[in-house]
Amino acid sequence: MCRIPEGTQSGSKIRLKGKGIQAMGKAGVYGDLYVTVQVQVPRNLNEESKRSLRELDTSTRMAGTRGSRTA
């Protein structure tokens, strides 16, 4: 399990140090695991969901957090 930082875009790669496969002939030594983030955007939303997303968009624009990369 890993935490995805806020603002991470689809296609971004995250390195999980020491979480990969074990090095050949080296007990207890593991490589790094790289994860590619894939965000799936829903295609069919009901009206209530659309309204909620619009409200979220409006509130993030007002707060100046749209596209923020800070965690």
PyMOL commands that set and color helices and strands:
alter all, ss='L'
color gray80, all
select helices_A, chain A and resi 47-63
alter helices_A, ss='H'
color red, helices_A
select strands_A, chain A and resi 13-16+33-36
alter strands_A, ss='S'
color yellow, strands_A
deselect
rebuild
show_as cartoon
